[in-house]
Amino acid sequence: VGADNLPAYLQRGEETVEEADVQERTTFVRADAYRLPFQDGEFDVVWCAQSFISLDSPVKALKEFRRVLKPDGFIAV
């Protein structure tokens, strides 16, 4: 699952997975880092690259990342 708040980045992700022919197992969702539309403990890994530095409230985002992370999961920034 890829998530971003900007449609242009979602489109770029969709194009990339299409080129790699993995679109059947990849989903993109428009989402705000502070209010992710996922269940608690849904993911094994939460990865945030190239955008963490631009967040107004990185601690708030980290708390949200932790919420959607499984108990033994990993956050990579």
MDAnalysis code that builds the backbone (N, CA, C; Angstrom):
import MDAnalysis as mda
import numpy as np

u = mda.Universe.empty(231, n_residues=77, atom_resindex=np.repeat(np.arange(77), 3), trajectory=True)
u.add_TopologyAttr("name", ["N", "CA", "C"] * 77)
u.add_TopologyAttr("resid", np.arange(1, 78))
u.add_TopologyAttr("resname", ["VAL", "GLY", "ALA", "ASP", "ASN", "LEU", "PRO", "ALA", "TYR", "LEU", "GLN", "ARG", "GLY", "GLU", "GLU", "THR", "VAL", "GLU", "GLU", "ALA", "ASP", "VAL", "GLN", "GLU", "ARG", "THR", "THR", "PHE", "VAL", "ARG", "ALA", "ASP", "ALA", "TYR", "ARG", "LEU", "PRO", "PHE", "GLN", "ASP", "GLY", "GLU", "PHE", "ASP", "VAL", "VAL", "TRP", "CYS", "ALA", "GLN", "SER", "PHE", "ILE", "SER", "LEU", "ASP", "SER", "PRO", "VAL", "LYS", "ALA", "LEU", "LYS", "GLU", "PHE", "ARG", "ARG", "VAL", "LEU", "LYS", "PRO", "ASP", "GLY", "PHE", "ILE", "ALA", "VAL"])
u.atoms.positions = np.array([
    [0.853, -1.168, 0.000],
    [0.000, 0.000, 0.000],
    [0.895, 1.226, 0.000],
    [0.642, 2.112, -0.943],
    [1.329, 3.387, -0.970],
    [0.335, 4.471, -0.619],
    [0.757, 5.422, 0.169],
    [-0.135, 6.507, 0.573],
    [0.583, 7.840, 0.434],
    [-0.148, 8.821, -0.061],
    [0.381, 10.175, -0.158],
    [-0.812, 11.114, -0.220],
    [-0.598, 12.351, 0.140],
    [-1.677, 13.330, 0.101],
    [-1.732, 14.076, -1.231],
    [-0.710, 13.895, -2.067],
    [-0.659, 14.608, -3.338],
    [-0.961, 13.659, -4.503],
    [-1.998, 13.967, -5.284],
    [-2.355, 13.106, -6.417],
    [-1.209, 12.870, -7.400],
    [-0.355, 13.854, -7.611],
    [0.757, 13.683, -8.557],
    [1.702, 12.569, -8.109],
    [1.954, 12.459, -6.810],
    [2.824, 11.401, -6.309],
    [2.143, 10.039, -6.387],
    [0.854, 10.012, -6.160],
    [0.117, 8.756, -6.306],
    [0.166, 8.278, -7.755],
    [-0.007, 9.205, -8.676],
    [0.055, 8.870, -10.092],
    [1.438, 8.332, -10.468],
    [2.453, 8.965, -9.954],
    [3.819, 8.503, -10.239],
    [4.040, 7.091, -9.703],
    [3.520, 6.826, -8.509],
    [3.622, 5.482, -7.948],
    [2.893, 4.457, -8.793],
    [1.705, 4.801, -9.250],
    [0.931, 3.896, -10.098],
    [1.672, 3.600, -11.404],
    [2.293, 4.600, -11.975],
    [3.065, 4.397, -13.208],
    [4.266, 3.488, -12.952],
    [4.908, 3.666, -11.820],
    [6.080, 2.860, -11.487],
    [5.719, 1.390, -11.307],
    [4.629, 1.109, -10.580],
    [4.263, -0.298, -10.378],
    [3.732, -0.922, -11.664],
    [3.146, -0.110, -12.532],
    [2.709, -0.627, -13.825],
    [3.914, -1.050, -14.663],
    [4.956, -0.235, -14.669],
    [6.182, -0.574, -15.397],
    [6.813, -1.856, -14.845],
    [6.695, -2.048, -13.531],
    [7.258, -3.241, -12.897],
    [6.294, -4.424, -12.958],
    [5.095, -4.196, -13.483],
    [4.060, -5.224, -13.620],
    [3.686, -5.866, -12.282],
    [3.538, -5.023, -11.256],
    [3.106, -5.510, -9.939],
    [1.840, -4.794, -9.461],
    [1.092, -4.196, -10.381],
    [-0.078, -3.426, -9.998],
    [-1.177, -4.269, -9.358],
    [-1.236, -5.576, -9.650],
    [-2.278, -6.415, -9.070],
    [-2.090, -6.635, -7.571],
    [-0.908, -6.362, -7.056],
    [-0.676, -6.519, -5.618],
    [-0.274, -5.221, -4.937],
    [-0.534, -4.114, -5.613],
    [-0.187, -2.799, -5.067],
    [-1.412, -1.892, -5.105],
    [-1.620, -1.167, -4.014],
    [-2.740, -0.241, -3.900],
    [-2.205, 1.123, -3.490],
    [-2.790, 2.170, -4.041],
    [-2.427, 3.532, -3.647],
    [-3.653, 4.228, -3.077],
    [-3.421, 4.972, -2.001],
    [-4.497, 5.636, -1.284],
    [-4.096, 7.073, -1.004],
    [-4.996, 8.006, -1.278],
    [-4.734, 9.390, -0.877],
    [-4.973, 9.485, 0.620],
    [-3.955, 9.945, 1.334],
    [-4.040, 9.947, 2.792],
    [-3.182, 11.049, 3.390],
    [-3.625, 11.536, 4.506],
    [-2.926, 12.531, 5.308],
    [-2.084, 11.787, 6.341],
    [-0.839, 12.139, 6.495],
    [0.062, 11.456, 7.432],
    [-0.434, 11.532, 8.873],
    [-1.286, 12.496, 9.170],
    [-1.780, 12.675, 10.538],
    [-3.087, 11.934, 10.794],
    [-3.744, 11.459, 9.734],
    [-5.016, 10.742, 9.857],
    [-5.067, 9.644, 8.794],
    [-4.293, 8.607, 8.990],
    [-4.224, 7.539, 8.005],
    [-5.515, 6.708, 8.006],
    [-6.028, 6.362, 6.834],
    [-7.300, 5.638, 6.737],
    [-7.135, 4.117, 6.859],
    [-6.400, 3.695, 7.875],
    [-6.127, 2.278, 8.071],
    [-6.471, 1.880, 9.496],
    [-6.676, 0.587, 9.681],
    [-6.985, 0.047, 11.000],
    [-5.749, 0.078, 11.897],
    [-5.967, 0.069, 13.187],
    [-4.868, -0.066, 14.147],
    [-4.142, -1.378, 13.870],
    [-2.826, -1.356, 13.907],
    [-2.028, -2.562, 13.771],
    [-2.141, -3.264, 12.435],
    [-2.372, -2.541, 11.378],
    [-2.593, -3.148, 10.068],
    [-1.304, -3.518, 9.314],
    [-0.193, -2.867, 9.635],
    [1.017, -3.030, 8.827],
    [2.206, -3.570, 9.619],
    [3.049, -4.336, 8.913],
    [4.298, -4.827, 9.486],
    [5.373, -3.747, 9.456],
    [5.328, -2.905, 8.427],
    [6.319, -1.845, 8.235],
    [5.609, -0.577, 7.789],
    [6.014, 0.534, 8.346],
    [5.602, 1.854, 7.865],
    [6.877, 2.562, 7.448],
    [6.897, 2.990, 6.203],
    [8.090, 3.617, 5.643],
    [7.721, 5.012, 5.153],
    [8.465, 6.006, 5.577],
    [8.231, 7.388, 5.167],
    [9.545, 7.928, 4.609],
    [9.548, 8.189, 3.310],
    [10.776, 8.636, 2.665],
    [10.551, 9.948, 1.929],
    [11.508, 10.810, 2.008],
    [11.531, 12.062, 1.256],
    [10.478, 13.085, 1.670],
    [9.616, 12.770, 2.612],
    [8.591, 13.741, 2.983],
    [8.586, 14.072, 4.474],
    [9.258, 13.289, 5.276],
    [9.211, 13.497, 6.717],
    [9.702, 14.889, 7.107],
    [10.713, 15.359, 6.427],
    [11.287, 16.670, 6.740],
    [10.305, 17.812, 6.479],
    [9.336, 17.582, 5.611],
    [8.387, 18.642, 5.262],
    [7.132, 18.654, 6.134],
    [7.012, 17.711, 7.044],
    [5.818, 17.653, 7.897],
    [5.854, 18.756, 8.950],
    [4.712, 19.388, 9.159],
    [4.611, 20.435, 10.183],
    [4.737, 19.866, 11.595],
    [4.248, 18.648, 11.776],
    [4.275, 18.024, 13.094],
    [4.769, 16.582, 12.972],
    [6.072, 16.389, 12.866],
    [6.595, 15.036, 12.692],
    [6.254, 14.092, 13.842],
    [6.198, 14.596, 15.062],
    [5.860, 13.738, 16.201],
    [4.423, 13.230, 16.067],
    [3.524, 14.084, 15.646],
    [2.133, 13.669, 15.437],
    [2.058, 12.593, 14.354],
    [2.820, 12.752, 13.293],
    [2.847, 11.751, 12.224],
    [3.422, 10.435, 12.747],
    [4.493, 10.487, 13.518],
    [5.070, 9.263, 14.071],
    [4.072, 8.513, 14.940],
    [3.282, 9.240, 15.706],
    [2.260, 8.598, 16.534],
    [1.215, 7.902, 15.661],
    [0.870, 8.523, 14.562],
    [-0.083, 7.913, 13.637],
    [0.540, 6.700, 12.947],
    [1.803, 6.782, 12.578],
    [2.493, 5.633, 11.996],
    [2.476, 4.467, 12.993],
    [2.738, 4.773, 14.238],
    [2.758, 3.735, 15.274],
    [1.380, 3.110, 15.452],
    [0.340, 3.904, 15.339],
    [-1.026, 3.388, 15.493],
    [-1.335, 2.306, 14.467],
    [-0.914, 2.500, 13.222],
    [-1.244, 1.543, 12.170],
    [-0.235, 0.391, 12.087],
    [0.760, 0.408, 12.941],
    [1.819, -0.590, 12.945],
    [1.472, -1.756, 13.868],
    [1.780, -2.974, 13.436],
    [1.630, -4.153, 14.296],
    [2.592, -4.037, 15.465],
    [2.300, -4.704, 16.596],
    [3.141, -4.570, 17.790],
    [4.630, -4.831, 17.557],
    [4.997, -5.770, 16.714],
    [6.414, -6.061, 16.492],
    [6.914, -5.476, 15.177],
    [6.202, -4.467, 14.655],
    [6.551, -3.890, 13.361],
    [7.680, -2.887, 13.451],
    [7.997, -2.334, 12.300],
    [9.107, -1.378, 12.180],
    [8.645, -0.113, 11.474],
    [9.151, 1.011, 11.952],
    [8.961, 2.291, 11.273],
    [10.316, 2.693, 10.697],
    [10.330, 3.010, 9.419],
    [11.557, 3.438, 8.753],
    [11.342, 4.843, 8.217],
    [12.197, 5.750, 8.642],
    [12.118, 7.141, 8.195],
    [13.449, 7.502, 7.560],
])
